[in-house]
Amino acid sequence: MEAAPVHIIQYFDGSKQGIIPLFQRAYSWDSRDWATFCDDLMAQYDEEDRCSHFMGAIVTVPVKSVPVGVGKHLVIDGQQRLTTLSLLLAAIRDQARATDDKVTEGIIGDLLLNRHYQAPDDLKLVPTQVDRGRRPRRCTPRDPPGTWFHTRNRAWCSRIATSGKS
């Protein structure tokens, strides 16, 4: 096995899919974890010297699959951070939609979905089976209010809206 630093965006760009396997725990971050994560991001954003920031280890392994669809990787470590980042990206996308910023909405949307693929290859990050029951299959605005995703997403949306840094 080989370890190397990567930019976090590499987990969301291109046509690929991270799959959180059965043995991983359900998503469990709460507002305290989110606040720490967001404070770390905003501190990095506010710094004049934007050097790299270590977000912790993320370990993935390729999944052997049929030669059609997107490249798939099992997320062995880092699923809480990747899930939180996907929620943040969805909140930014939703804030862009609310302000009619179609360019930002499209760019961020491409980080969440493999638009040219259908299920099961369309999501960039597939949650654990436990979370699939709690979270809508797709992170889209068509999810009904009050769902697990919108409850989590609302916290990010309000934080982005009040920070003025969308």
DRENPA-3360 file (N, C-alpha, C; in nm, 2 decimals, always signed):
BEGIN
1 = MEAAPVHI = +0.08/-0.12/+0.00/+0.00/+0.00/+0.00/+0.09/+0.12/+0.00 ~ +0.04/+0.23/-0.07/+0.12/+0.35/-0.08/+0.04/+0.47/-0.04 ~ +0.09/+0.55/+0.04/+0.02/+0.67/+0.09/+0.09/+0.80/+0.03 ~ +0.00/+0.89/-0.01/+0.05/+1.01/-0.07/-0.06/+1.12/-0.04 ~ -0.01/+1.25/-0.02/-0.11/+1.35/+0.00/-0.19/+1.38/-0.13 ~ -0.32/+1.41/-0.12/-0.40/+1.45/-0.23/-0.49/+1.57/-0.19 ~ -0.53/+1.64/-0.29/-0.63/+1.75/-0.26/-0.77/+1.68/-0.24 ~ -0.84/+1.73/-0.14/-0.97/+1.67/-0.11/-1.07/+1.67/-0.23;
9 = IQYFDGSK = -1.05/+1.77/-0.31/-1.14/+1.78/-0.43/-1.13/+1.66/-0.52 ~ -1.01/+1.59/-0.52/-0.99/+1.48/-0.61/-1.09/+1.36/-0.57 ~ -1.15/+1.36/-0.46/-1.25/+1.26/-0.42/-1.38/+1.29/-0.49 ~ -1.40/+1.41/-0.54/-1.53/+1.45/-0.59/-1.53/+1.49/-0.74 ~ -1.41/+1.50/-0.80/-1.41/+1.54/-0.94/-1.40/+1.42/-1.03 ~ -1.43/+1.44/-1.16/-1.43/+1.33/-1.25/-1.54/+1.23/-1.23 ~ -1.54/+1.12/-1.31/-1.64/+1.02/-1.30/-1.59/+0.91/-1.21 ~ -1.63/+0.91/-1.09/-1.59/+0.81/-0.99/-1.69/+0.80/-0.88;
17 = QGIIPLFQ = -1.68/+0.70/-0.80/-1.77/+0.68/-0.69/-1.70/+0.62/-0.57 ~ -1.73/+0.69/-0.46/-1.68/+0.63/-0.33/-1.80/+0.56/-0.27 ~ -1.77/+0.44/-0.22/-1.88/+0.35/-0.16/-1.84/+0.33/-0.02 ~ -1.92/+0.36/+0.07/-1.90/+0.34/+0.22/-1.95/+0.20/+0.25 ~ -1.86/+0.11/+0.28/-1.91/-0.03/+0.30/-1.99/-0.06/+0.42 ~ -2.05/-0.18/+0.42/-2.14/-0.23/+0.53/-2.07/-0.22/+0.67 ~ -1.95/-0.25/+0.68/-1.88/-0.25/+0.81/-1.86/-0.11/+0.87 ~ -1.87/-0.01/+0.79/-1.85/+0.13/+0.85/-1.97/+0.17/+0.94;
25 = RAYSWDSR = -1.94/+0.25/+1.04/-2.05/+0.30/+1.13/-2.14/+0.40/+1.05 ~ -2.26/+0.41/+1.10/-2.35/+0.51/+1.04/-2.29/+0.65/+1.06 ~ -2.34/+0.75/+0.98/-2.29/+0.89/+0.99/-2.34/+0.94/+1.13 ~ -2.24/+0.99/+1.20/-2.27/+1.02/+1.34/-2.23/+1.16/+1.38 ~ -2.17/+1.24/+1.29/-2.13/+1.38/+1.33/-2.25/+1.46/+1.38 ~ -2.22/+1.54/+1.48/-2.33/+1.63/+1.53/-2.28/+1.77/+1.51 ~ -2.36/+1.87/+1.57/-2.33/+2.01/+1.55/-2.19/+2.05/+1.60 ~ -2.15/+1.98/+1.70/-2.01/+2.01/+1.76/-1.90/+1.98/+1.66;
33 = DWATFCDD = -1.92/+1.86/+1.60/-1.82/+1.81/+1.50/-1.82/+1.90/+1.38 ~ -1.94/+1.94/+1.34/-1.96/+2.02/+1.22/-1.90/+2.16/+1.24 ~ -1.92/+2.21/+1.36/-1.86/+2.35/+1.40/-1.71/+2.34/+1.39 ~ -1.65/+2.24/+1.44/-1.50/+2.23/+1.44/-1.46/+2.22/+1.29 ~ -1.52/+2.13/+1.21/-1.49/+2.12/+1.07/-1.50/+2.25/+1.00 ~ -1.62/+2.32/+1.02/-1.64/+2.45/+0.95/-1.54/+2.55/+1.00 ~ -1.51/+2.56/+1.12/-1.41/+2.65/+1.18/-1.27/+2.63/+1.11 ~ -1.23/+2.50/+1.10/-1.11/+2.47/+1.03/-1.11/+2.52/+0.88;
41 = LMAQYDEE = -1.22/+2.50/+0.81/-1.23/+2.54/+0.68/-1.22/+2.69/+0.67 ~ -1.30/+2.76/+0.75/-1.30/+2.91/+0.75/-1.17/+2.97/+0.79 ~ -1.10/+2.91/+0.88/-0.96/+2.95/+0.92/-0.87/+2.94/+0.80 ~ -0.88/+2.84/+0.72/-0.80/+2.82/+0.60/-0.84/+2.92/+0.50 ~ -0.97/+2.95/+0.48/-1.02/+3.04/+0.39/-0.97/+3.19/+0.42 ~ -0.97/+3.22/+0.55/-0.94/+3.35/+0.59/-0.79/+3.38/+0.59 ~ -0.70/+3.28/+0.59/-0.56/+3.30/+0.59/-0.51/+3.36/+0.46 ~ -0.42/+3.46/+0.46/-0.36/+3.51/+0.34/-0.27/+3.41/+0.27;
49 = DRCSHFMG = -0.20/+3.34/+0.35/-0.11/+3.23/+0.29/-0.19/+3.10/+0.30 ~ -0.25/+3.07/+0.19/-0.34/+2.95/+0.18/-0.26/+2.82/+0.15 ~ -0.18/+2.78/+0.25/-0.10/+2.66/+0.23/-0.20/+2.54/+0.25 ~ -0.15/+2.42/+0.23/-0.23/+2.31/+0.24/-0.27/+2.29/+0.39 ~ -0.38/+2.21/+0.41/-0.43/+2.18/+0.54/-0.46/+2.03/+0.55 ~ -0.41/+1.97/+0.65/-0.43/+1.83/+0.67/-0.56/+1.80/+0.73 ~ -0.65/+1.73/+0.66/-0.78/+1.70/+0.71/-0.79/+1.56/+0.77 ~ -0.69/+1.49/+0.78/-0.69/+1.36/+0.83/-0.67/+1.26/+0.72;
57 = AIVTVPVK = -0.65/+1.13/+0.75/-0.63/+1.03/+0.65/-0.76/+0.99/+0.59 ~ -0.76/+0.97/+0.46/-0.87/+0.91/+0.39/-0.81/+0.79/+0.31 ~ -0.86/+0.67/+0.34/-0.81/+0.55/+0.28/-0.92/+0.49/+0.20 ~ -0.89/+0.46/+0.07/-0.98/+0.39/-0.02/-0.91/+0.28/-0.09 ~ -0.98/+0.18/-0.14/-0.93/+0.08/-0.22/-1.02/+0.06/-0.34 ~ -0.96/+0.03/-0.45/-1.04/+0.01/-0.57/-1.13/-0.11/-0.56 ~ -1.24/-0.11/-0.62/-1.34/-0.22/-0.63/-1.33/-0.28/-0.77 ~ -1.31/-0.41/-0.77/-1.31/-0.48/-0.90/-1.45/-0.49/-0.95;
65 = SVPVGVGK = -1.48/-0.43/-1.06/-1.61/-0.43/-1.11/-1.61/-0.45/-1.26 ~ -1.73/-0.46/-1.32/-1.74/-0.48/-1.46/-1.69/-0.36/-1.53 ~ -1.64/-0.37/-1.65/-1.58/-0.25/-1.72/-1.67/-0.14/-1.77 ~ -1.79/-0.13/-1.72/-1.88/-0.03/-1.75/-1.91/+0.06/-1.63 ~ -1.96/+0.18/-1.65/-1.99/+0.26/-1.54/-1.87/+0.34/-1.49 ~ -1.88/+0.39/-1.37/-1.77/+0.47/-1.31/-1.67/+0.39/-1.23 ~ -1.55/+0.44/-1.21/-1.46/+0.37/-1.12/-1.50/+0.38/-0.98 ~ -1.50/+0.27/-0.91/-1.55/+0.26/-0.77/-1.44/+0.23/-0.67;
73 = HLVIDGQQ = -1.45/+0.29/-0.56/-1.35/+0.27/-0.45/-1.43/+0.26/-0.32 ~ -1.39/+0.16/-0.24/-1.44/+0.15/-0.10/-1.37/+0.25/-0.01 ~ -1.45/+0.32/+0.07/-1.39/+0.41/+0.16/-1.37/+0.34/+0.29 ~ -1.24/+0.31/+0.32/-1.20/+0.24/+0.44/-1.19/+0.33/+0.56 ~ -1.14/+0.45/+0.54/-1.12/+0.54/+0.65/-1.15/+0.68/+0.60 ~ -1.22/+0.77/+0.68/-1.25/+0.90/+0.63/-1.39/+0.93/+0.59 ~ -1.48/+0.83/+0.61/-1.62/+0.84/+0.56/-1.69/+0.95/+0.63 ~ -1.67/+0.98/+0.76/-1.74/+1.09/+0.83/-1.70/+1.22/+0.76;
81 = RLTTLSLL = -1.57/+1.24/+0.74/-1.53/+1.37/+0.67/-1.58/+1.38/+0.53 ~ -1.57/+1.27/+0.45/-1.62/+1.28/+0.32/-1.77/+1.30/+0.31 ~ -1.85/+1.24/+0.40/-1.99/+1.26/+0.41/-2.02/+1.41/+0.45 ~ -1.95/+1.46/+0.55/-1.97/+1.60/+0.59/-1.93/+1.69/+0.48 ~ -1.83/+1.67/+0.40/-1.79/+1.75/+0.29/-1.90/+1.75/+0.18 ~ -1.95/+1.63/+0.16/-2.06/+1.62/+0.06/-2.18/+1.70/+0.10 ~ -2.21/+1.70/+0.23/-2.32/+1.78/+0.28/-2.29/+1.93/+0.27 ~ -2.17/+1.97/+0.29/-2.13/+2.11/+0.28/-2.14/+2.15/+0.13;
89 = LAAIRDQA = -2.09/+2.06/+0.04/-2.10/+2.09/-0.10/-2.25/+2.11/-0.15 ~ -2.34/+2.02/-0.09/-2.48/+2.03/-0.13/-2.54/+2.16/-0.07 ~ -2.50/+2.20/+0.05/-2.55/+2.33/+0.10/-2.50/+2.44/+0.02 ~ -2.38/+2.44/-0.03/-2.33/+2.55/-0.11/-2.41/+2.55/-0.24 ~ -2.43/+2.43/-0.30/-2.51/+2.42/-0.42/-2.65/+2.48/-0.40 ~ -2.71/+2.44/-0.29/-2.85/+2.49/-0.26/-2.85/+2.64/-0.24 ~ -2.75/+2.69/-0.17/-2.74/+2.84/-0.16/-2.72/+2.91/-0.29 ~ -2.65/+2.85/-0.38/-2.63/+2.91/-0.51/-2.76/+2.90/-0.59;
97 = RATDDKVT = -2.84/+2.79/-0.57/-2.97/+2.78/-0.64/-3.06/+2.89/-0.58 ~ -3.06/+2.91/-0.45/-3.15/+3.01/-0.39/-3.12/+3.15/-0.44 ~ -2.99/+3.18/-0.47/-2.96/+3.31/-0.52/-2.95/+3.32/-0.67 ~ -3.00/+3.21/-0.74/-3.00/+3.20/-0.88/-2.86/+3.21/-0.95 ~ -2.76/+3.16/-0.88/-2.62/+3.15/-0.93/-2.61/+3.01/-1.00 ~ -2.65/+3.01/-1.13/-2.65/+2.88/-1.20/-2.51/+2.83/-1.23 ~ -2.41/+2.91/-1.24/-2.28/+2.86/-1.27/-2.23/+2.78/-1.15 ~ -2.23/+2.85/-1.03/-2.19/+2.78/-0.91/-2.27/+2.65/-0.88;
105 = EGIIGDLL = -2.40/+2.66/-0.90/-2.49/+2.55/-0.88/-2.45/+2.43/-0.97 ~ -2.41/+2.46/-1.09/-2.37/+2.35/-1.19/-2.23/+2.29/-1.15 ~ -2.14/+2.38/-1.12/-2.01/+2.33/-1.08/-2.01/+2.25/-0.96 ~ -2.08/+2.29/-0.85/-2.09/+2.21/-0.73/-2.17/+2.09/-0.75 ~ -2.28/+2.10/-0.83/-2.36/+1.98/-0.86/-2.28/+1.87/-0.93 ~ -2.18/+1.91/-1.01/-2.09/+1.81/-1.08/-2.00/+1.74/-0.98 ~ -1.98/+1.80/-0.86/-1.89/+1.74/-0.76/-1.97/+1.64/-0.68 ~ -2.10/+1.64/-0.69/-2.19/+1.56/-0.61/-2.25/+1.44/-0.69;
113 = LNRHYQAP = -2.27/+1.46/-0.82/-2.33/+1.36/-0.90/-2.25/+1.34/-1.03 ~ -2.25/+1.21/-1.07/-2.20/+1.18/-1.21/-2.32/+1.19/-1.30 ~ -2.33/+1.31/-1.36/-2.46/+1.35/-1.43/-2.48/+1.26/-1.55 ~ -2.38/+1.20/-1.61/-2.40/+1.13/-1.73/-2.43/+0.98/-1.71 ~ -2.45/+0.95/-1.58/-2.47/+0.81/-1.54/-2.60/+0.80/-1.47 ~ -2.66/+0.68/-1.48/-2.78/+0.65/-1.40/-2.75/+0.57/-1.28 ~ -2.85/+0.55/-1.19/-2.82/+0.47/-1.07/-2.78/+0.33/-1.11 ~ -2.69/+0.27/-1.05/-2.63/+0.31/-0.92/-2.50/+0.39/-0.93;
121 = DDLKLVPT = -2.47/+0.43/-1.05/-2.34/+0.50/-1.08/-2.35/+0.65/-1.06 ~ -2.46/+0.71/-1.04/-2.48/+0.85/-1.04/-2.42/+0.93/-0.92 ~ -2.42/+0.87/-0.80/-2.37/+0.94/-0.68/-2.22/+0.93/-0.68 ~ -2.16/+1.04/-0.63/-2.01/+1.04/-0.61/-1.98/+0.97/-0.48 ~ -2.07/+0.98/-0.38/-2.04/+0.92/-0.25/-2.17/+0.84/-0.21 ~ -2.16/+0.71/-0.20/-2.27/+0.63/-0.16/-2.26/+0.60/-0.02 ~ -2.36/+0.63/+0.06/-2.35/+0.61/+0.21/-2.37/+0.46/+0.25 ~ -2.34/+0.44/+0.37/-2.36/+0.30/+0.43/-2.51/+0.26/+0.41;
129 = QVDRGRRP = -2.54/+0.13/+0.41/-2.67/+0.09/+0.40/-2.76/+0.14/+0.51 ~ -2.71/+0.16/+0.63/-2.79/+0.22/+0.74/-2.83/+0.36/+0.70 ~ -2.73/+0.44/+0.65/-2.76/+0.58/+0.62/-2.85/+0.59/+0.49 ~ -2.84/+0.49/+0.40/-2.93/+0.49/+0.29/-3.08/+0.49/+0.33 ~ -3.11/+0.43/+0.44/-3.25/+0.43/+0.49/-3.28/+0.56/+0.55 ~ -3.18/+0.63/+0.60/-3.21/+0.76/+0.67/-3.19/+0.88/+0.58 ~ -3.12/+0.86/+0.47/-3.08/+0.97/+0.38/-3.14/+0.94/+0.25 ~ -3.20/+1.04/+0.18/-3.24/+1.02/+0.04/-3.13/+0.97/-0.04;
137 = RRCTPRDP = -3.16/+0.89/-0.14/-3.06/+0.83/-0.23/-2.98/+0.94/-0.30 ~ -3.05/+1.04/-0.34/-2.98/+1.15/-0.41/-2.98/+1.28/-0.33 ~ -2.87/+1.35/-0.34/-2.87/+1.48/-0.27/-2.92/+1.59/-0.37 ~ -3.05/+1.60/-0.38/-3.11/+1.70/-0.47/-3.21/+1.78/-0.40 ~ -3.25/+1.90/-0.46/-3.35/+1.98/-0.39/-3.49/+1.92/-0.39 ~ -3.51/+1.81/-0.47/-3.64/+1.75/-0.47/-3.67/+1.67/-0.35 ~ -3.57/+1.65/-0.26/-3.59/+1.58/-0.14/-3.69/+1.65/-0.06 ~ -3.79/+1.59/+0.00/-3.89/+1.66/+0.08/-3.83/+1.72/+0.20;
145 = PGTWFHTR = -3.88/+1.84/+0.24/-3.84/+1.90/+0.37/-3.86/+1.81/+0.48 ~ -3.77/+1.81/+0.58/-3.78/+1.73/+0.70/-3.71/+1.60/+0.68 ~ -3.65/+1.56/+0.56/-3.58/+1.44/+0.55/-3.44/+1.45/+0.62 ~ -3.38/+1.34/+0.64/-3.25/+1.34/+0.71/-3.15/+1.44/+0.64 ~ -3.15/+1.43/+0.51/-3.05/+1.52/+0.44/-3.08/+1.66/+0.46 ~ -3.21/+1.70/+0.44/-3.24/+1.84/+0.46/-3.22/+1.89/+0.60 ~ -3.24/+1.81/+0.70/-3.22/+1.85/+0.84/-3.07/+1.88/+0.86 ~ -2.98/+1.79/+0.81/-2.84/+1.81/+0.82/-2.80/+1.93/+0.73;
153 = NRAWCSRI = -2.85/+1.94/+0.61/-2.81/+2.04/+0.52/-2.85/+2.18/+0.56 ~ -2.96/+2.19/+0.63/-3.01/+2.32/+0.68/-2.91/+2.39/+0.77 ~ -2.84/+2.32/+0.85/-2.74/+2.38/+0.94/-2.63/+2.44/+0.86 ~ -2.58/+2.37/+0.75/-2.48/+2.43/+0.67/-2.53/+2.55/+0.59 ~ -2.65/+2.54/+0.54/-2.71/+2.65/+0.46/-2.71/+2.78/+0.54 ~ -2.76/+2.77/+0.67/-2.77/+2.88/+0.75/-2.63/+2.94/+0.78 ~ -2.54/+2.85/+0.80/-2.40/+2.90/+0.84/-2.34/+2.97/+0.72 ~ -2.36/+2.92/+0.60/-2.31/+2.98/+0.47/-2.38/+3.11/+0.45;
161 = ATSGKS = -2.51/+3.12/+0.47/-2.58/+3.24/+0.44/-2.54/+3.35/+0.54 ~ -2.52/+3.32/+0.67/-2.48/+3.42/+0.76/-2.33/+3.46/+0.76 ~ -2.25/+3.37/+0.70/-2.11/+3.41/+0.69/-2.08/+3.50/+0.57 ~ -2.17/+3.50/+0.47/-2.14/+3.59/+0.36/-2.04/+3.53/+0.27 ~ -1.99/+3.41/+0.29/-1.88/+3.35/+0.21/-1.93/+3.23/+0.14 ~ -2.02/+3.25/+0.05/-2.08/+3.13/-0.02/-2.00/+3.10/-0.14;
% end
